[in-house]
């Protein structure tokens, strides 16, 4: 899916969310894969930095549009997978320091 997360890490995120919610594995996997892929693509193409809340809002909206899943479901799944979203973001920033915001001088 992306260089920052392995299939095994995505599988663990999916398993965790499935165990923590009442949603099926295929639905959860679709939401997580779509959301994580967009976060990776956004990090690779955007020079704008966003705070966590804004970024999560964007990823939720994008995932709802791409998957057709309802807002409460997408928010719950991505919220439950928040730890992995945070780890993905940190891995992307570590692998691509040029994406980090420049401190104001």
C-alpha positions as protocol buffer text, in pm:
chain_id: "A"
residue {
  index: 1
  type: UNK
  ca { x: 0 y: 0 z: 0 }
}
residue {
  index: 2
  type: UNK
  ca { x: 267 y: 252 z: 96 }
}
residue {
  index: 3
  type: UNK
  ca { x: 631 y: 243 z: 197 }
}
residue {
  index: 4
  type: UNK
  ca { x: 565 y: 366 z: 552 }
}
residue {
  index: 5
  type: UNK
  ca { x: 338 y: 79 z: 662 }
}
residue {
  index: 6
  type: UNK
  ca { x: 371 y: -288 z: 591 }
}
residue {
  index: 7
  type: UNK
  ca { x: 82 y: -516 z: 508 }
}
residue {
  index: 8
  type: UNK
  ca { x: 135 y: -676 z: 848 }
}
residue {
  index: 9
  type: UNK
  ca { x: 90 y: -342 z: 1026 }
}
residue {
  index: 10
  type: UNK
  ca { x: -227 y: -270 z: 831 }
}
residue {
  index: 11
  type: UNK
  ca { x: -352 y: -621 z: 912 }
}
residue {
  index: 12
  type: UNK
  ca { x: -289 y: -556 z: 1284 }
}
residue {
  index: 13
  type: UNK
  ca { x: -480 y: -227 z: 1266 }
}
residue {
  index: 14
  type: UNK
  ca { x: -771 y: -399 z: 1092 }
}
residue {
  index: 15
  type: UNK
  ca { x: -776 y: -682 z: 1348 }
}
residue {
  index: 16
  type: UNK
  ca { x: -767 y: -437 z: 1636 }
}
residue {
  index: 17
  type: UNK
  ca { x: -1057 y: -233 z: 1500 }
}
residue {
  index: 18
  type: UNK
  ca { x: -1263 y: -544 z: 1418 }
}
residue {
  index: 19
  type: UNK
  ca { x: -1208 y: -672 z: 1774 }
}
residue {
  index: 20
  type: UNK
  ca { x: -1297 y: -331 z: 1920 }
}
residue {
  index: 21
  type: UNK
  ca { x: -1613 y: -272 z: 1717 }
}
residue {
  index: 22
  type: UNK
  ca { x: -1903 y: -470 z: 1576 }
}
residue {
  index: 23
  type: UNK
  ca { x: -1800 y: -412 z: 1214 }
}
residue {
  index: 24
  type: UNK
  ca { x: -1698 y: -679 z: 967 }
}
residue {
  index: 25
  type: UNK
  ca { x: -1341 y: -730 z: 858 }
}
residue {
  index: 26
  type: UNK
  ca { x: -1398 y: -640 z: 492 }
}
residue {
  index: 27
  type: UNK
  ca { x: -1568 y: -311 z: 579 }
}
residue {
  index: 28
  type: UNK
  ca { x: -1299 y: -217 z: 829 }
}
residue {
  index: 29
  type: UNK
  ca { x: -1020 y: -313 z: 588 }
}
residue {
  index: 30
  type: UNK
  ca { x: -1176 y: -103 z: 311 }
}
residue {
  index: 31
  type: UNK
  ca { x: -1201 y: 203 z: 537 }
}
residue {
  index: 32
  type: UNK
  ca { x: -854 y: 170 z: 686 }
}
residue {
  index: 33
  type: UNK
  ca { x: -683 y: 96 z: 354 }
}
residue {
  index: 34
  type: UNK
  ca { x: -858 y: 389 z: 185 }
}
residue {
  index: 35
  type: UNK
  ca { x: -789 y: 632 z: 469 }
}
residue {
  index: 36
  type: UNK
  ca { x: -425 y: 532 z: 512 }
}
residue {
  index: 37
  type: UNK
  ca { x: -362 y: 547 z: 136 }
}
residue {
  index: 38
  type: UNK
  ca { x: -502 y: 900 z: 121 }
}
residue {
  index: 39
  type: UNK
  ca { x: -291 y: 1010 z: 417 }
}
residue {
  index: 40
  type: UNK
  ca { x: 19 y: 879 z: 239 }
}
residue {
  index: 41
  type: UNK
  ca { x: -77 y: 1042 z: -90 }
}
residue {
  index: 42
  type: UNK
  ca { x: -154 y: 1369 z: 82 }
}
residue {
  index: 43
  type: UNK
  ca { x: 179 y: 1368 z: 264 }
}
residue {
  index: 44
  type: UNK
  ca { x: 358 y: 1306 z: -65 }
}
residue {
  index: 45
  type: UNK
  ca { x: 185 y: 1582 z: -258 }
}
residue {
  index: 46
  type: UNK
  ca { x: 98 y: 1858 z: -12 }
}
residue {
  index: 47
  type: UNK
  ca { x: 336 y: 2119 z: 118 }
}
residue {
  index: 48
  type: UNK
  ca { x: 80 y: 2235 z: 372 }
}
residue {
  index: 49
  type: UNK
  ca { x: 100 y: 2103 z: 727 }
}
residue {
  index: 50
  type: UNK
  ca { x: -219 y: 2031 z: 920 }
}
residue {
  index: 51
  type: UNK
  ca { x: -290 y: 1970 z: 1285 }
}
residue {
  index: 52
  type: UNK
  ca { x: -411 y: 1624 z: 1381 }
}
residue {
  index: 53
  type: UNK
  ca { x: -780 y: 1718 z: 1410 }
}
residue {
  index: 54
  type: UNK
  ca { x: -787 y: 1884 z: 1067 }
}
residue {
  index: 55
  type: UNK
  ca { x: -600 y: 1596 z: 907 }
}
residue {
  index: 56
  type: UNK
  ca { x: -832 y: 1337 z: 1063 }
}
residue {
  index: 57
  type: UNK
  ca { x: -1135 y: 1535 z: 946 }
}
residue {
  index: 58
  type: UNK
  ca { x: -1001 y: 1545 z: 591 }
}
residue {
  index: 59
  type: UNK
  ca { x: -914 y: 1174 z: 587 }
}
residue {
  index: 60
  type: UNK
  ca { x: -1261 y: 1088 z: 723 }
}
residue {
  index: 61
  type: UNK
  ca { x: -1435 y: 1297 z: 457 }
}
residue {
  index: 62
  type: UNK
  ca { x: -1216 y: 1153 z: 179 }
}
residue {
  index: 63
  type: UNK
  ca { x: -1277 y: 797 z: 299 }
}
residue {
  index: 64
  type: UNK
  ca { x: -1654 y: 850 z: 317 }
}
residue {
  index: 65
  type: UNK
  ca { x: -1655 y: 981 z: -40 }
}
residue {
  index: 66
  type: UNK
  ca { x: -1438 y: 697 z: -174 }
}
residue {
  index: 67
  type: UNK
  ca { x: -1600 y: 407 z: 12 }
}
residue {
  index: 68
  type: UNK
  ca { x: -1962 y: 526 z: 27 }
}
residue {
  index: 69
  type: UNK
  ca { x: -1968 y: 427 z: 394 }
}
residue {
  index: 70
  type: UNK
  ca { x: -2169 y: 641 z: 638 }
}
residue {
  index: 71
  type: UNK
  ca { x: -1999 y: 909 z: 845 }
}
residue {
  index: 72
  type: UNK
  ca { x: -2047 y: 750 z: 1189 }
}
residue {
  index: 73
  type: UNK
  ca { x: -1894 y: 423 z: 1069 }
}
residue {
  index: 74
  type: UNK
  ca { x: -1593 y: 587 z: 905 }
}
residue {
  index: 75
  type: UNK
  ca { x: -1530 y: 814 z: 1203 }
}
residue {
  index: 76
  type: UNK
  ca { x: -1549 y: 526 z: 1449 }
}
residue {
  index: 77
  type: UNK
  ca { x: -1320 y: 299 z: 1245 }
}
residue {
  index: 78
  type: UNK
  ca { x: -1058 y: 567 z: 1176 }
}
residue {
  index: 79
  type: UNK
  ca { x: -1085 y: 697 z: 1531 }
}
residue {
  index: 80
  type: UNK
  ca { x: -1026 y: 347 z: 1662 }
}
residue {
  index: 81
  type: UNK
  ca { x: -730 y: 315 z: 1424 }
}
residue {
  index: 82
  type: UNK
  ca { x: -596 y: 653 z: 1536 }
}
residue {
  index: 83
  type: UNK
  ca { x: -282 y: 503 z: 1685 }
}
residue {
  index: 84
  type: UNK
  ca { x: -187 y: 358 z: 1346 }
}
residue {
  index: 85
  type: UNK
  ca { x: -274 y: 683 z: 1169 }
}
residue {
  index: 86
  type: UNK
  ca { x: -41 y: 864 z: 1409 }
}
residue {
  index: 87
  type: UNK
  ca { x: 234 y: 605 z: 1351 }
}
residue {
  index: 88
  type: UNK
  ca { x: 190 y: 634 z: 973 }
}
residue {
  index: 89
  type: UNK
  ca { x: 217 y: 1012 z: 991 }
}
residue {
  index: 90
  type: UNK
  ca { x: 531 y: 993 z: 1205 }
}
residue {
  index: 91
  type: UNK
  ca { x: 687 y: 733 z: 973 }
}
residue {
  index: 92
  type: UNK
  ca { x: 617 y: 950 z: 671 }
}
residue {
  index: 93
  type: UNK
  ca { x: 773 y: 1253 z: 840 }
}
residue {
  index: 94
  type: UNK
  ca { x: 1076 y: 1047 z: 946 }
}
residue {
  index: 95
  type: UNK
  ca { x: 1123 y: 904 z: 596 }
}
residue {
  index: 96
  type: UNK
  ca { x: 1072 y: 1243 z: 430 }
}
residue {
  index: 97
  type: UNK
  ca { x: 1209 y: 1520 z: 652 }
}
residue {
  index: 98
  type: UNK
  ca { x: 1163 y: 1764 z: 366 }
}
residue {
  index: 99
  type: UNK
  ca { x: 788 y: 1740 z: 430 }
}
residue {
  index: 100
  type: UNK
  ca { x: 824 y: 1878 z: 783 }
}
residue {
  index: 101
  type: UNK
  ca { x: 718 y: 2237 z: 830 }
}
residue {
  index: 102
  type: UNK
  ca { x: 998 y: 2488 z: 847 }
}
residue {
  index: 103
  type: UNK
  ca { x: 1014 y: 2671 z: 1179 }
}
residue {
  index: 104
  type: UNK
  ca { x: 924 y: 3038 z: 1158 }
}
residue {
  index: 105
  type: UNK
  ca { x: 1226 y: 3261 z: 1177 }
}
